[in-house]
Amino acid sequence: MVKAFIFDVDGTLADTERHGHRVAFNQAFEQFGLDWYWSEETYGELLAVTGGKERMRHYVETHQKPEQDREDLAALIKQLHQKKTENYVELLNKNAIPLRPGIDRLLNEARESGIRLAIATTTTPDNVTALLENALGRESLDWFDEIGAGDIVPNKKPAPDIYQHVLQNLGLNADECIAFEDSINGIRASKGARLRTIITYNGYTEHDDFTGAELVLDVIGDEGHPSRVMQQTWHQDYLTVDAIQRILPGNS
């Protein structure tokens, strides 16, 4: 039986990319007097690169920005990322980014069922804390036995490092856990760590290749917001702990 659920954050727990991180990046660019601007289309392309600092460097290099020749580019990117994080947390504090449908319910169902919770993400710890505190309350930080975030591992997704780190700290094997992801880089990371994976895609990732996923849905879902399934046969209105235990190989 499943002993732990391991969640990605951006795009999985909340639809943070389009109206959260992208907005916060653009605010930081303006605050630093840069002419950089990430439209929704541009940001969708940049999501192929994991990590905010890595994303900015890729943008500078591929869009021939004059800043690419600055000797202090690494320092500039670090400062921009810090300011972007401050902007993002401010957006969260204004309750501008709600959890995706069904997340709150599934987290509580898991806790009631004795399933441990963990997070494996490339976003910063500050971003994770702000999202959880604003969406679920400060006490929700204690719901998670392990929060693996940011630069805690050398290689970010699609490398499996963050999932391997979380599994090690949980003291569990991959076959005892389920990962929840939303993107191709996410499932590459989770499957690289040999984790069974459930996908809830979003507007940026609905056309990604999710080969190997146990289930692909648009949302976890609730009574008022049913799930729509992609690829697999599905006979429920939304995803529950019992349904997860039944659909996984070897658990029926």
C-alpha positions as CSV (number, residue, x, y, z in Angstrom):
1,M,0.0,0.0,0.0
2,V,1.0,3.6,-0.5
3,K,2.8,5.1,2.5
4,A,3.5,8.6,1.2
5,F,2.4,11.2,-1.4
6,I,5.1,13.4,-2.8
7,F,3.9,16.6,-4.4
8,D,5.5,19.0,-6.9
9,V,4.5,22.6,-6.2
10,D,4.4,24.9,-9.2
11,G,1.6,23.8,-11.5
12,T,0.7,20.9,-9.3
13,L,-0.4,22.3,-5.9
14,A,-1.3,25.6,-7.4
15,D,-1.4,27.1,-10.9
16,T,1.5,29.4,-10.0
17,E,3.3,29.9,-13.2
18,R,1.2,32.1,-15.4
19,H,-0.2,34.5,-12.8
20,G,2.4,34.1,-10.1
21,H,6.0,33.5,-11.1
22,R,5.7,35.1,-14.5
23,V,4.2,38.3,-13.0
24,A,6.8,38.4,-10.3
25,F,9.7,38.0,-12.7
26,N,8.4,40.8,-14.9
27,Q,8.0,43.0,-11.8
28,A,11.7,42.3,-10.9
29,F,12.9,43.1,-14.4
30,E,11.1,46.5,-14.2
31,Q,12.4,47.2,-10.7
32,F,16.0,46.7,-12.0
33,G,15.4,48.9,-15.0
34,L,15.8,46.1,-17.5
35,D,13.9,45.9,-20.8
36,W,13.2,42.2,-20.3
37,Y,9.5,41.1,-20.5
38,W,8.1,37.6,-20.4
39,S,4.8,37.3,-22.2
40,E,2.6,34.2,-21.5
41,E,3.9,32.7,-24.8
42,T,7.6,33.4,-24.0
43,Y,7.2,32.1,-20.4
44,G,5.6,28.9,-21.7
45,E,8.7,28.3,-23.8
46,L,11.0,29.1,-20.9
47,L,9.4,26.6,-18.7
48,A,11.4,23.9,-20.6
49,V,14.2,25.2,-18.4
50,T,13.8,24.3,-14.7
51,G,14.9,26.8,-12.1
52,G,14.4,30.5,-12.1
53,K,18.0,31.5,-12.2
54,E,18.7,29.0,-14.9
55,R,15.7,30.3,-16.8
56,M,16.9,33.9,-16.7
57,R,20.4,32.9,-18.0
58,H,18.8,30.9,-20.8
59,Y,16.7,33.9,-21.7
60,V,19.6,36.3,-21.8
61,E,21.7,33.9,-24.0
62,T,19.0,33.0,-26.4
63,H,17.5,36.5,-26.9
64,Q,20.8,38.2,-27.3
65,K,20.3,40.6,-24.5
66,P,23.3,43.0,-24.0
67,E,23.5,41.9,-20.3
68,Q,25.0,38.5,-21.5
69,D,28.4,40.3,-21.7
70,R,28.3,41.7,-18.2
71,E,31.0,40.2,-16.0
72,D,28.6,40.4,-13.1
73,L,25.8,38.6,-14.8
74,A,25.7,35.8,-12.3
75,A,25.4,38.3,-9.4
76,L,22.7,40.2,-11.3
77,I,20.7,37.1,-11.9
78,K,21.0,36.2,-8.2
79,Q,19.7,39.6,-7.2
80,L,16.9,39.5,-9.7
81,H,15.9,36.1,-8.4
82,Q,15.8,37.3,-4.8
83,K,13.6,40.3,-5.8
84,K,11.4,38.0,-7.8
85,T,10.9,35.8,-4.8
86,E,9.9,38.8,-2.7
87,N,7.4,39.8,-5.3
88,Y,6.0,36.3,-5.6
89,V,5.6,36.0,-1.8
90,E,3.8,39.4,-1.8
91,L,1.4,38.0,-4.5
92,L,0.7,35.0,-2.3
93,N,0.2,37.2,0.8
94,K,-2.6,38.9,-1.2
95,N,-4.2,35.5,-1.7
96,A,-3.8,35.9,-5.5
97,I,-2.9,32.3,-6.1
98,P,-5.3,29.6,-4.8
99,L,-4.7,25.9,-4.7
100,R,-5.8,23.8,-7.6
101,P,-9.2,22.1,-7.3
102,G,-9.2,19.1,-4.9
103,I,-5.7,19.6,-3.5
104,D,-6.9,20.7,0.0
105,R,-9.4,17.7,0.1
106,L,-6.8,15.1,-1.0
107,L,-4.2,16.4,1.5
108,N,-6.7,16.0,4.3
109,E,-7.8,12.6,3.2
110,A,-4.2,11.4,3.1
111,R,-3.6,12.7,6.6
112,E,-6.7,11.0,7.9
113,S,-5.7,7.7,6.2
114,G,-2.2,7.8,7.8
115,I,-0.4,8.6,4.5
116,R,2.7,10.7,4.9
117,L,3.1,13.9,2.9
118,A,6.2,15.4,1.3
119,I,7.2,18.0,-1.3
120,A,9.8,17.8,-4.0
121,T,10.2,21.0,-6.0
122,T,12.8,23.2,-7.7
123,T,11.2,26.4,-6.3
124,T,12.7,28.1,-3.3
125,P,11.8,27.1,0.3
126,D,10.4,30.7,0.8
127,N,8.0,30.2,-2.1
128,V,6.8,26.9,-0.7
129,T,6.3,28.3,2.8
130,A,4.4,31.3,1.5
131,L,2.0,29.2,-0.6
132,L,1.2,26.7,2.1
133,E,0.7,29.3,4.8
134,N,-1.5,31.5,2.7
135,A,-3.6,28.6,1.2
136,L,-3.8,26.2,4.1
137,G,-2.7,28.1,7.2
138,R,0.7,28.2,9.1
139,E,0.0,24.8,10.7
140,S,0.1,23.1,7.3
141,L,3.9,23.3,7.3
142,D,3.7,20.5,10.0
143,W,1.7,18.3,7.7
144,F,4.7,17.5,5.5
145,D,7.4,15.1,6.8
146,E,9.9,16.4,4.3
147,I,10.0,19.5,2.1
148,G,12.7,19.2,-0.5
149,A,13.0,22.6,-2.3
150,G,15.4,24.9,-4.2
151,D,19.1,24.3,-4.4
152,I,19.2,21.6,-1.8
153,V,20.4,19.1,-4.5
154,P,23.0,19.8,-7.2
155,N,20.8,19.0,-10.2
156,K,17.3,20.2,-10.7
157,K,14.4,18.5,-12.6
158,P,14.4,16.6,-15.0
159,A,17.2,15.0,-12.9
160,P,15.8,12.7,-10.2
161,D,18.0,14.2,-7.5
162,I,15.2,16.0,-5.5
163,Y,13.0,12.9,-5.4
164,Q,15.9,10.7,-4.3
165,H,16.7,13.3,-1.6
166,V,13.1,13.2,-0.4
167,L,12.9,9.4,-0.4
168,Q,16.1,9.1,1.5
169,N,14.9,11.6,4.2
170,L,11.5,9.8,4.4
171,G,13.2,6.5,4.8
172,L,11.0,4.9,2.2
173,N,11.5,3.0,-1.1
174,A,10.1,4.4,-4.3
175,D,7.5,1.7,-4.6
176,E,6.0,2.8,-1.3
177,C,5.2,6.3,-2.6
178,I,3.3,8.2,-5.3
179,A,4.5,11.4,-7.0
180,F,2.2,14.1,-8.2
181,E,3.5,16.2,-11.1
182,D,2.2,18.4,-13.9
183,S,5.0,18.6,-16.6
184,I,7.3,16.5,-18.7
185,N,10.4,17.6,-16.7
186,G,8.5,16.6,-13.5
187,I,7.6,13.1,-14.7
188,R,11.2,12.6,-16.0
189,A,12.4,13.4,-12.6
190,S,9.9,11.3,-10.7
191,K,10.2,8.3,-13.1
192,G,14.0,8.7,-12.9
193,A,13.6,8.0,-9.2
194,R,11.4,5.0,-10.0
195,L,8.3,6.6,-8.6
196,R,4.8,5.9,-9.8
197,T,3.4,9.2,-10.9
198,I,0.0,10.8,-11.2
199,I,-0.2,13.9,-13.5
200,T,-2.5,16.9,-13.2
201,Y,-1.6,18.9,-16.3
202,N,-2.3,22.6,-16.7
203,G,-2.6,25.1,-19.6
204,Y,1.2,25.2,-20.1
205,T,1.7,21.4,-20.0
206,E,-1.4,19.7,-21.4
207,H,0.5,18.7,-24.6
208,D,3.5,17.3,-22.8
209,D,4.5,13.7,-23.1
210,F,3.4,11.9,-20.0
211,T,4.4,8.4,-21.0
212,G,4.7,6.2,-18.0
213,A,2.2,8.0,-15.8
214,E,-0.3,5.9,-13.8
215,L,-3.0,8.5,-14.5
216,V,-3.3,11.8,-16.3
217,L,-6.0,14.2,-15.2
218,D,-6.7,17.9,-15.6
219,V,-7.3,18.3,-11.9
220,I,-7.5,16.2,-8.7
221,G,-11.1,17.5,-8.6
222,D,-14.0,17.9,-6.2
223,E,-17.7,17.4,-6.2
224,G,-18.2,20.9,-7.7
225,H,-15.2,20.5,-10.1
226,P,-14.9,17.0,-11.5
227,S,-11.8,15.6,-13.1
228,R,-11.3,15.1,-16.8
229,V,-9.1,12.2,-17.7
230,M,-6.6,11.9,-20.5
231,Q,-5.3,8.5,-21.8
232,Q,-6.7,6.1,-19.2
233,T,-10.2,4.8,-18.4
234,W,-11.7,6.6,-15.5
235,H,-15.0,6.0,-13.7
236,Q,-15.0,8.6,-10.9
237,D,-15.8,12.2,-10.7
238,Y,-12.6,13.1,-8.8
239,L,-9.5,11.5,-7.3
240,T,-9.6,10.1,-3.8
241,V,-7.1,8.2,-1.6
242,D,-9.2,5.0,-2.1
243,A,-9.2,5.4,-5.9
244,I,-5.4,5.9,-5.9
245,Q,-4.9,2.7,-3.9
246,R,-7.2,0.8,-6.4
247,I,-5.8,2.0,-9.7
248,L,-2.1,1.5,-8.9
249,P,-0.5,-1.8,-10.1
250,G,-0.4,-4.4,-7.3
251,N,-2.8,-2.5,-5.1
252,S,-6.1,-3.7,-6.5
